[in-house]
Amino acid sequence: MAFVAVSGEGEDSEIIGVSRALINHENTDAEFAILIRSDLKGKGLGKILMRKIIDYCKAKGTQQMSGMTMPTNRGMLTLAQKMGFAVDIHFEDGTADMVLPLR
């Protein structure tokens, strides 16, 4: 499932943000991703799109959501923590894992 934020209408419309979740067959995990247009980061759009995808996964009965980012992606890590995700940073691997139990 994906949620797409669009600015403008018709030929003047443009995608400004996307959240998506890929739920496994057992419905135990949904791998999520969020993309926000660079000039709109930090304005609350990521929070809105994250809430949409969390609510969708909860309604589907998914057990947890998970994602991965770089340890330097402070915006994503801060948003994830504010939304209740546990964050585990692995500097040696250059990754940060984010997990949110939904049940």
Backbone as XML, in Angstrom:
<?xml version="1.0"?>
<chain id="A" units="angstrom">
  <residue number="1" name="MET">
    <atom name="N" x="0.855" y="-1.169" z="0.000"/>
    <atom name="CA" x="0.000" y="0.000" z="0.000"/>
    <atom name="C" x="0.896" y="1.225" z="0.000"/>
  </residue>
  <residue number="2" name="ALA">
    <atom name="N" x="0.443" y="2.248" z="-0.689"/>
    <atom name="CA" x="1.176" y="3.511" z="-0.708"/>
    <atom name="C" x="0.197" y="4.664" z="-0.556"/>
  </residue>
  <residue number="3" name="PHE">
    <atom name="N" x="0.628" y="5.691" z="0.139"/>
    <atom name="CA" x="-0.111" y="6.948" z="0.242"/>
    <atom name="C" x="0.748" y="8.012" z="-0.420"/>
  </residue>
  <residue number="4" name="VAL">
    <atom name="N" x="0.129" y="8.797" z="-1.273"/>
    <atom name="CA" x="0.851" y="9.798" z="-2.049"/>
    <atom name="C" x="0.280" y="11.176" z="-1.745"/>
  </residue>
  <residue number="5" name="ALA">
    <atom name="N" x="1.154" y="12.110" z="-1.376"/>
    <atom name="CA" x="0.759" y="13.503" z="-1.160"/>
    <atom name="C" x="1.047" y="14.272" z="-2.441"/>
  </residue>
  <residue number="6" name="VAL">
    <atom name="N" x="0.036" y="14.997" z="-2.914"/>
    <atom name="CA" x="0.142" y="15.729" z="-4.171"/>
    <atom name="C" x="-0.176" y="17.193" z="-3.921"/>
  </residue>
  <residue number="7" name="SER">
    <atom name="N" x="0.576" y="18.064" z="-4.557"/>
    <atom name="CA" x="0.332" y="19.502" z="-4.501"/>
    <atom name="C" x="-0.159" y="19.960" z="-5.866"/>
  </residue>
  <residue number="8" name="GLY">
    <atom name="N" x="-1.180" y="20.804" z="-5.887"/>
    <atom name="CA" x="-1.712" y="21.312" z="-7.146"/>
    <atom name="C" x="-2.729" y="20.366" z="-7.747"/>
  </residue>
  <residue number="9" name="GLU">
    <atom name="N" x="-3.263" y="20.775" z="-8.905"/>
    <atom name="CA" x="-4.274" y="19.976" z="-9.588"/>
    <atom name="C" x="-3.960" y="19.868" z="-11.069"/>
  </residue>
  <residue number="10" name="GLY">
    <atom name="N" x="-4.496" y="18.828" z="-11.684"/>
    <atom name="CA" x="-4.351" y="18.650" z="-13.124"/>
    <atom name="C" x="-2.910" y="18.591" z="-13.570"/>
  </residue>
  <residue number="11" name="GLU">
    <atom name="N" x="-2.613" y="19.317" z="-14.645"/>
    <atom name="CA" x="-1.258" y="19.318" z="-15.192"/>
    <atom name="C" x="-0.253" y="19.993" z="-14.269"/>
  </residue>
  <residue number="12" name="ASP">
    <atom name="N" x="-0.749" y="20.799" z="-13.328"/>
    <atom name="CA" x="0.132" y="21.493" z="-12.388"/>
    <atom name="C" x="0.414" y="20.677" z="-11.132"/>
  </residue>
  <residue number="13" name="SER">
    <atom name="N" x="-0.154" y="19.469" z="-11.036"/>
    <atom name="CA" x="0.041" y="18.665" z="-9.827"/>
    <atom name="C" x="1.432" y="18.043" z="-9.815"/>
  </residue>
  <residue number="14" name="GLU">
    <atom name="N" x="1.947" y="17.868" z="-8.601"/>
    <atom name="CA" x="3.239" y="17.203" z="-8.443"/>
    <atom name="C" x="3.250" y="16.432" z="-7.132"/>
  </residue>
  <residue number="15" name="ILE">
    <atom name="N" x="3.930" y="15.310" z="-7.152"/>
    <atom name="CA" x="4.061" y="14.485" z="-5.950"/>
    <atom name="C" x="5.057" y="15.161" z="-5.019"/>
  </residue>
  <residue number="16" name="ILE">
    <atom name="N" x="4.641" y="15.345" z="-3.758"/>
    <atom name="CA" x="5.523" y="15.981" z="-2.783"/>
    <atom name="C" x="5.926" y="15.033" z="-1.657"/>
  </residue>
  <residue number="17" name="GLY">
    <atom name="N" x="5.278" y="13.877" z="-1.576"/>
    <atom name="CA" x="5.635" y="12.906" z="-0.552"/>
    <atom name="C" x="4.943" y="11.578" z="-0.778"/>
  </residue>
  <residue number="18" name="VAL">
    <atom name="N" x="5.567" y="10.509" z="-0.289"/>
    <atom name="CA" x="5.020" y="9.159" z="-0.428"/>
    <atom name="C" x="5.371" y="8.359" z="0.818"/>
  </residue>
  <residue number="19" name="SER">
    <atom name="N" x="4.403" y="7.598" z="1.315"/>
    <atom name="CA" x="4.708" y="6.569" z="2.315"/>
    <atom name="C" x="4.177" y="5.258" z="1.758"/>
  </residue>
  <residue number="20" name="ARG">
    <atom name="N" x="4.892" y="4.185" z="2.029"/>
    <atom name="CA" x="4.442" y="2.886" z="1.541"/>
    <atom name="C" x="4.833" y="1.806" z="2.531"/>
  </residue>
  <residue number="21" name="ALA">
    <atom name="N" x="4.071" y="0.724" z="2.494"/>
    <atom name="CA" x="4.375" y="-0.434" z="3.334"/>
    <atom name="C" x="4.191" y="-1.692" z="2.505"/>
  </residue>
  <residue number="22" name="LEU">
    <atom name="N" x="5.133" y="-2.592" z="2.638"/>
    <atom name="CA" x="5.069" y="-3.894" z="1.983"/>
    <atom name="C" x="4.893" y="-4.935" z="3.087"/>
  </residue>
  <residue number="23" name="ILE">
    <atom name="N" x="3.701" y="-5.505" z="3.162"/>
    <atom name="CA" x="3.361" y="-6.452" z="4.226"/>
    <atom name="C" x="3.695" y="-7.872" z="3.764"/>
  </residue>
  <residue number="24" name="ASN">
    <atom name="N" x="4.379" y="-8.633" z="4.632"/>
    <atom name="CA" x="4.719" y="-10.010" z="4.251"/>
    <atom name="C" x="3.465" y="-10.891" z="4.255"/>
  </residue>
  <residue number="25" name="HIS">
    <atom name="N" x="3.571" y="-12.084" z="3.675"/>
    <atom name="CA" x="2.418" y="-12.978" z="3.510"/>
    <atom name="C" x="1.802" y="-13.405" z="4.838"/>
  </residue>
  <residue number="26" name="GLU">
    <atom name="N" x="2.611" y="-13.497" z="5.880"/>
    <atom name="CA" x="2.112" y="-13.922" z="7.188"/>
    <atom name="C" x="1.479" y="-12.766" z="7.960"/>
  </residue>
  <residue number="27" name="ASN">
    <atom name="N" x="1.571" y="-11.556" z="7.425"/>
    <atom name="CA" x="1.057" y="-10.344" z="8.064"/>
    <atom name="C" x="1.742" y="-10.071" z="9.401"/>
  </residue>
  <residue number="28" name="THR">
    <atom name="N" x="2.988" y="-10.519" z="9.528"/>
    <atom name="CA" x="3.729" y="-10.290" z="10.769"/>
    <atom name="C" x="4.575" y="-9.027" z="10.711"/>
  </residue>
  <residue number="29" name="ASP">
    <atom name="N" x="4.943" y="-8.593" z="9.497"/>
    <atom name="CA" x="5.819" y="-7.425" z="9.371"/>
    <atom name="C" x="5.475" y="-6.635" z="8.116"/>
  </residue>
  <residue number="30" name="ALA">
    <atom name="N" x="5.534" y="-5.318" z="8.254"/>
    <atom name="CA" x="5.371" y="-4.421" z="7.110"/>
    <atom name="C" x="6.626" y="-3.569" z="7.013"/>
  </residue>
  <residue number="31" name="GLU">
    <atom name="N" x="7.357" y="-3.718" z="5.927"/>
    <atom name="CA" x="8.534" y="-2.883" z="5.711"/>
    <atom name="C" x="8.053" y="-1.562" z="5.124"/>
  </residue>
  <residue number="32" name="PHE">
    <atom name="N" x="8.415" y="-0.457" z="5.780"/>
    <atom name="CA" x="7.917" y="0.842" z="5.348"/>
    <atom name="C" x="9.025" y="1.708" z="4.761"/>
  </residue>
  <residue number="33" name="ALA">
    <atom name="N" x="8.599" y="2.691" z="4.000"/>
    <atom name="CA" x="9.506" y="3.712" z="3.471"/>
    <atom name="C" x="8.727" y="5.015" z="3.356"/>
  </residue>
  <residue number="34" name="ILE">
    <atom name="N" x="9.421" y="6.113" z="3.566"/>
    <atom name="CA" x="8.819" y="7.440" z="3.420"/>
    <atom name="C" x="9.774" y="8.304" z="2.610"/>
  </residue>
  <residue number="35" name="LEU">
    <atom name="N" x="9.211" y="9.039" z="1.675"/>
    <atom name="CA" x="9.985" y="9.983" z="0.865"/>
    <atom name="C" x="9.258" y="11.326" z="0.892"/>
  </residue>
  <residue number="36" name="ILE">
    <atom name="N" x="9.979" y="12.383" z="1.201"/>
    <atom name="CA" x="9.432" y="13.740" z="1.236"/>
    <atom name="C" x="10.313" y="14.623" z="0.360"/>
  </residue>
  <residue number="37" name="ARG">
    <atom name="N" x="9.673" y="15.474" z="-0.442"/>
    <atom name="CA" x="10.449" y="16.408" z="-1.263"/>
    <atom name="C" x="11.362" y="17.226" z="-0.359"/>
  </residue>
  <residue number="38" name="SER">
    <atom name="N" x="12.600" y="17.396" z="-0.758"/>
    <atom name="CA" x="13.642" y="17.994" z="0.088"/>
    <atom name="C" x="13.247" y="19.327" z="0.699"/>
  </residue>
  <residue number="39" name="ASP">
    <atom name="N" x="12.630" y="20.206" z="-0.074"/>
    <atom name="CA" x="12.296" y="21.532" z="0.453"/>
    <atom name="C" x="11.102" y="21.521" z="1.397"/>
  </residue>
  <residue number="40" name="LEU">
    <atom name="N" x="10.456" y="20.370" z="1.576"/>
    <atom name="CA" x="9.306" y="20.270" z="2.478"/>
    <atom name="C" x="9.602" y="19.458" z="3.732"/>
  </residue>
  <residue number="41" name="LYS">
    <atom name="N" x="10.824" y="18.997" z="3.881"/>
    <atom name="CA" x="11.180" y="18.221" z="5.072"/>
    <atom name="C" x="11.114" y="19.106" z="6.309"/>
  </residue>
  <residue number="42" name="GLY">
    <atom name="N" x="10.651" y="18.522" z="7.420"/>
    <atom name="CA" x="10.572" y="19.247" z="8.682"/>
    <atom name="C" x="9.318" y="20.086" z="8.832"/>
  </residue>
  <residue number="43" name="LYS">
    <atom name="N" x="8.349" y="19.922" z="7.943"/>
    <atom name="CA" x="7.133" y="20.729" z="7.985"/>
    <atom name="C" x="5.894" y="19.928" z="8.399"/>
  </residue>
  <residue number="44" name="GLY">
    <atom name="N" x="6.070" y="18.650" z="8.750"/>
    <atom name="CA" x="4.955" y="17.845" z="9.234"/>
    <atom name="C" x="4.355" y="16.878" z="8.229"/>
  </residue>
  <residue number="45" name="LEU">
    <atom name="N" x="4.759" y="16.957" z="6.978"/>
    <atom name="CA" x="4.209" y="16.053" z="5.969"/>
    <atom name="C" x="4.608" y="14.607" z="6.242"/>
  </residue>
  <residue number="46" name="GLY">
    <atom name="N" x="5.842" y="14.386" z="6.663"/>
    <atom name="CA" x="6.295" y="13.035" z="6.993"/>
    <atom name="C" x="5.470" y="12.417" z="8.112"/>
  </residue>
  <residue number="47" name="LYS">
    <atom name="N" x="5.132" y="13.218" z="9.109"/>
    <atom name="CA" x="4.318" y="12.731" z="10.229"/>
    <atom name="C" x="2.927" y="12.321" z="9.752"/>
  </residue>
  <residue number="48" name="ILE">
    <atom name="N" x="2.339" y="13.123" z="8.876"/>
    <atom name="CA" x="1.013" y="12.800" z="8.341"/>
    <atom name="C" x="1.061" y="11.497" z="7.550"/>
  </residue>
  <residue number="49" name="LEU">
    <atom name="N" x="2.046" y="11.365" z="6.675"/>
    <atom name="CA" x="2.160" y="10.154" z="5.864"/>
    <atom name="C" x="2.508" y="8.932" z="6.706"/>
  </residue>
  <residue number="50" name="MET">
    <atom name="N" x="3.329" y="9.115" z="7.736"/>
    <atom name="CA" x="3.658" y="8.006" z="8.638"/>
    <atom name="C" x="2.407" y="7.555" z="9.392"/>
  </residue>
  <residue number="51" name="ARG">
    <atom name="N" x="1.617" y="8.493" z="9.880"/>
    <atom name="CA" x="0.388" y="8.153" z="10.607"/>
    <atom name="C" x="-0.553" y="7.366" z="9.695"/>
  </residue>
  <residue number="52" name="LYS">
    <atom name="N" x="-0.666" y="7.782" z="8.438"/>
    <atom name="CA" x="-1.541" y="7.087" z="7.480"/>
    <atom name="C" x="-1.116" y="5.629" z="7.308"/>
  </residue>
  <residue number="53" name="ILE">
    <atom name="N" x="0.178" y="5.395" z="7.136"/>
    <atom name="CA" x="0.646" y="4.036" z="6.873"/>
    <atom name="C" x="0.582" y="3.178" z="8.146"/>
  </residue>
  <residue number="54" name="ILE">
    <atom name="N" x="0.823" y="3.785" z="9.313"/>
    <atom name="CA" x="0.675" y="3.054" z="10.577"/>
    <atom name="C" x="-0.780" y="2.642" z="10.772"/>
  </residue>
  <residue number="55" name="ASP">
    <atom name="N" x="-1.699" y="3.578" z="10.581"/>
    <atom name="CA" x="-3.127" y="3.274" z="10.748"/>
    <atom name="C" x="-3.577" y="2.187" z="9.780"/>
  </residue>
  <residue number="56" name="TYR">
    <atom name="N" x="-3.084" y="2.231" z="8.560"/>
    <atom name="CA" x="-3.428" y="1.206" z="7.572"/>
    <atom name="C" x="-2.950" y="-0.168" z="8.042"/>
  </residue>
  <residue number="57" name="CYS">
    <atom name="N" x="-1.701" y="-0.254" z="8.476"/>
    <atom name="CA" x="-1.144" y="-1.540" z="8.920"/>
    <atom name="C" x="-1.864" y="-2.062" z="10.161"/>
  </residue>
  <residue number="58" name="LYS">
    <atom name="N" x="-2.207" y="-1.166" z="11.075"/>
    <atom name="CA" x="-2.975" y="-1.586" z="12.258"/>
    <atom name="C" x="-4.323" y="-2.161" z="11.847"/>
  </residue>
  <residue number="59" name="ALA">
    <atom name="N" x="-5.005" y="-1.488" z="10.927"/>
    <atom name="CA" x="-6.318" y="-1.946" z="10.467"/>
    <atom name="C" x="-6.231" y="-3.306" z="9.779"/>
  </residue>
  <residue number="60" name="LYS">
    <atom name="N" x="-5.095" y="-3.593" z="9.144"/>
    <atom name="CA" x="-4.890" y="-4.890" z="8.492"/>
    <atom name="C" x="-4.511" y="-5.982" z="9.492"/>
  </residue>
  <residue number="61" name="GLY">
    <atom name="N" x="-4.238" y="-5.603" z="10.750"/>
    <atom name="CA" x="-3.856" y="-6.570" z="11.766"/>
    <atom name="C" x="-2.391" y="-6.963" z="11.727"/>
  </residue>
  <residue number="62" name="THR">
    <atom name="N" x="-1.574" y="-6.180" z="11.055"/>
    <atom name="CA" x="-0.139" y="-6.459" z="10.961"/>
    <atom name="C" x="0.499" y="-6.364" z="12.347"/>
  </residue>
  <residue number="63" name="GLN">
    <atom name="N" x="1.420" y="-7.263" z="12.655"/>
    <atom name="CA" x="2.023" y="-7.313" z="13.988"/>
    <atom name="C" x="3.021" y="-6.198" z="14.242"/>
  </residue>
  <residue number="64" name="GLN">
    <atom name="N" x="3.831" y="-5.845" z="13.237"/>
    <atom name="CA" x="4.827" y="-4.793" z="13.441"/>
    <atom name="C" x="5.189" y="-4.145" z="12.113"/>
  </residue>
  <residue number="65" name="MET">
    <atom name="N" x="5.773" y="-2.950" z="12.223"/>
    <atom name="CA" x="6.338" y="-2.260" z="11.068"/>
    <atom name="C" x="7.831" y="-2.148" z="11.288"/>
  </residue>
  <residue number="66" name="SER">
    <atom name="N" x="8.588" y="-2.221" z="10.205"/>
    <atom name="CA" x="10.035" y="-2.083" z="10.327"/>
    <atom name="C" x="10.581" y="-1.313" z="9.131"/>
  </residue>
  <residue number="67" name="GLY">
    <atom name="N" x="11.718" y="-0.683" z="9.371"/>
    <atom name="CA" x="12.378" y="0.059" z="8.308"/>
    <atom name="C" x="13.846" y="0.220" z="8.627"/>
  </residue>
  <residue number="68" name="MET">
    <atom name="N" x="14.578" y="0.718" z="7.653"/>
    <atom name="CA" x="16.015" y="0.916" z="7.816"/>
    <atom name="C" x="16.394" y="2.237" z="7.165"/>
  </residue>
  <residue number="69" name="THR">
    <atom name="N" x="17.332" y="2.936" z="7.786"/>
    <atom name="CA" x="17.847" y="4.174" z="7.219"/>
    <atom name="C" x="19.317" y="4.302" z="7.594"/>
  </residue>
  <residue number="70" name="MET">
    <atom name="N" x="19.912" y="5.395" z="7.217"/>
    <atom name="CA" x="21.303" y="5.659" z="7.596"/>
    <atom name="C" x="21.324" y="6.351" z="8.958"/>
  </residue>
  <residue number="71" name="PRO">
    <atom name="N" x="22.346" y="6.106" z="9.765"/>
    <atom name="CA" x="22.440" y="6.756" z="11.078"/>
    <atom name="C" x="22.500" y="8.280" z="10.984"/>
  </residue>
  <residue number="72" name="THR">
    <atom name="N" x="22.875" y="8.797" z="9.833"/>
    <atom name="CA" x="22.968" y="10.251" z="9.658"/>
    <atom name="C" x="21.636" y="10.888" z="9.277"/>
  </residue>
  <residue number="73" name="ASN">
    <atom name="N" x="20.604" y="10.073" z="9.040"/>
    <atom name="CA" x="19.293" y="10.603" z="8.661"/>
    <atom name="C" x="18.521" y="10.997" z="9.922"/>
  </residue>
  <residue number="74" name="ARG">
    <atom name="N" x="18.948" y="12.084" z="10.531"/>
    <atom name="CA" x="18.380" y="12.545" z="11.804"/>
    <atom name="C" x="16.881" y="12.806" z="11.710"/>
  </residue>
  <residue number="75" name="GLY">
    <atom name="N" x="16.430" y="13.372" z="10.598"/>
    <atom name="CA" x="15.004" y="13.666" z="10.443"/>
    <atom name="C" x="14.158" y="12.412" z="10.538"/>
  </residue>
  <residue number="76" name="MET">
    <atom name="N" x="14.561" y="11.355" z="9.832"/>
    <atom name="CA" x="13.811" y="10.101" z="9.852"/>
    <atom name="C" x="13.877" y="9.442" z="11.218"/>
  </residue>
  <residue number="77" name="LEU">
    <atom name="N" x="15.049" y="9.444" z="11.822"/>
    <atom name="CA" x="15.198" y="8.821" z="13.138"/>
    <atom name="C" x="14.372" y="9.550" z="14.193"/>
  </residue>
  <residue number="78" name="THR">
    <atom name="N" x="14.364" y="10.868" z="14.146"/>
    <atom name="CA" x="13.571" y="11.654" z="15.097"/>
    <atom name="C" x="12.088" y="11.386" z="14.902"/>
  </residue>
  <residue number="79" name="LEU">
    <atom name="N" x="11.626" y="11.385" z="13.652"/>
    <atom name="CA" x="10.219" y="11.100" z="13.367"/>
    <atom name="C" x="9.846" y="9.710" z="13.870"/>
  </residue>
  <residue number="80" name="ALA">
    <atom name="N" x="10.675" y="8.719" z="13.576"/>
    <atom name="CA" x="10.391" y="7.349" z="14.004"/>
    <atom name="C" x="10.268" y="7.268" z="15.522"/>
  </residue>
  <residue number="81" name="GLN">
    <atom name="N" x="11.184" y="7.884" z="16.235"/>
    <atom name="CA" x="11.127" y="7.856" z="17.697"/>
    <atom name="C" x="9.877" y="8.553" z="18.216"/>
  </residue>
  <residue number="82" name="LYS">
    <atom name="N" x="9.512" y="9.682" z="17.630"/>
    <atom name="CA" x="8.303" y="10.402" z="18.048"/>
    <atom name="C" x="7.041" y="9.587" z="17.796"/>
  </residue>
  <residue number="83" name="MET">
    <atom name="N" x="7.083" y="8.721" z="16.781"/>
    <atom name="CA" x="5.924" y="7.896" z="16.442"/>
    <atom name="C" x="5.915" y="6.577" z="17.217"/>
  </residue>
  <residue number="84" name="GLY">
    <atom name="N" x="6.904" y="6.364" z="18.089"/>
    <atom name="CA" x="6.920" y="5.185" z="18.939"/>
    <atom name="C" x="7.812" y="4.049" z="18.485"/>
  </residue>
  <residue number="85" name="PHE">
    <atom name="N" x="8.559" y="4.232" z="17.415"/>
    <atom name="CA" x="9.464" y="3.190" z="16.930"/>
    <atom name="C" x="10.660" y="3.040" z="17.864"/>
  </residue>
  <residue number="86" name="ALA">
    <atom name="N" x="11.100" y="1.809" z="18.059"/>
    <atom name="CA" x="12.384" y="1.548" z="18.708"/>
    <atom name="C" x="13.446" y="1.694" z="17.625"/>
  </residue>
  <residue number="87" name="VAL">
    <atom name="N" x="14.507" y="2.426" z="17.935"/>
    <atom name="CA" x="15.569" y="2.683" z="16.961"/>
    <atom name="C" x="16.859" y="2.050" z="17.457"/>
  </residue>
  <residue number="88" name="ASP">
    <atom name="N" x="17.498" y="1.272" z="16.600"/>
    <atom name="CA" x="18.755" y="0.603" z="16.929"/>
    <atom name="C" x="19.784" y="1.004" z="15.874"/>
  </residue>
  <residue number="89" name="ILE">
    <atom name="N" x="20.764" y="1.818" z="16.278"/>
    <atom name="CA" x="21.758" y="2.343" z="15.339"/>
    <atom name="C" x="22.999" y="1.460" z="15.339"/>
  </residue>
  <residue number="90" name="HIS">
    <atom name="N" x="23.459" y="1.106" z="14.147"/>
    <atom name="CA" x="24.661" y="0.290" z="13.957"/>
    <atom name="C" x="25.655" y="1.109" z="13.142"/>
  </residue>
  <residue number="91" name="PHE">
    <atom name="N" x="26.473" y="1.893" z="13.814"/>
    <atom name="CA" x="27.416" y="2.757" z="13.106"/>
    <atom name="C" x="28.422" y="1.961" z="12.283"/>
  </residue>
  <residue number="92" name="GLU">
    <atom name="N" x="28.826" y="0.792" z="12.792"/>
    <atom name="CA" x="29.817" y="-0.010" z="12.071"/>
    <atom name="C" x="29.276" y="-0.508" z="10.733"/>
  </residue>
  <residue number="93" name="ASP">
    <atom name="N" x="27.955" y="-0.733" z="10.645"/>
    <atom name="CA" x="27.327" y="-1.180" z="9.398"/>
    <atom name="C" x="26.763" y="-0.026" z="8.578"/>
  </residue>
  <residue number="94" name="GLY">
    <atom name="N" x="26.672" y="1.148" z="9.195"/>
    <atom name="CA" x="26.085" y="2.294" z="8.511"/>
    <atom name="C" x="24.585" y="2.189" z="8.347"/>
  </residue>
  <residue number="95" name="THR">
    <atom name="N" x="23.929" y="1.512" z="9.318"/>
    <atom name="CA" x="22.478" y="1.350" z="9.247"/>
    <atom name="C" x="21.829" y="1.701" z="10.579"/>
  </residue>
  <residue number="96" name="ALA">
    <atom name="N" x="20.557" y="2.022" z="10.504"/>
    <atom name="CA" x="19.736" y="2.225" z="11.695"/>
    <atom name="C" x="18.417" y="1.502" z="11.451"/>
  </residue>
  <residue number="97" name="ASP">
    <atom name="N" x="18.077" y="0.569" z="12.335"/>
    <atom name="CA" x="16.842" y="-0.200" z="12.220"/>
    <atom name="C" x="15.757" y="0.456" z="13.063"/>
  </residue>
  <residue number="98" name="MET">
    <atom name="N" x="14.538" y="0.464" z="12.532"/>
    <atom name="CA" x="13.394" y="1.040" z="13.232"/>
    <atom name="C" x="12.287" y="-0.004" z="13.274"/>
  </residue>
  <residue number="99" name="VAL">
    <atom name="N" x="11.729" y="-0.257" z="14.466"/>
    <atom name="CA" x="10.678" y="-1.262" z="14.619"/>
    <atom name="C" x="9.570" y="-0.693" z="15.495"/>
  </residue>
  <residue number="100" name="LEU">
    <atom name="N" x="8.323" y="-0.894" z="15.049"/>
    <atom name="CA" x="7.154" y="-0.450" z="15.803"/>
    <atom name="C" x="6.193" y="-1.622" z="15.972"/>
  </residue>
  <residue number="101" name="PRO">
    <atom name="N" x="6.041" y="-2.144" z="17.211"/>
    <atom name="CA" x="5.023" y="-3.173" z="17.443"/>
    <atom name="C" x="3.636" y="-2.546" z="17.272"/>
  </residue>
  <residue number="102" name="LEU">
    <atom name="N" x="2.735" y="-3.259" z="16.600"/>
    <atom name="CA" x="1.398" y="-2.721" z="16.355"/>
    <atom name="C" x="0.320" y="-3.406" z="17.177"/>
  </residue>
  <residue number="103" name="ARG">
    <atom name="N" x="0.660" y="-4.486" z="17.844"/>
    <atom name="CA" x="-0.337" y="-5.210" z="18.654"/>
    <atom name="C" x="0.009" y="-5.108" z="20.106"/>
  </residue>
</chain>
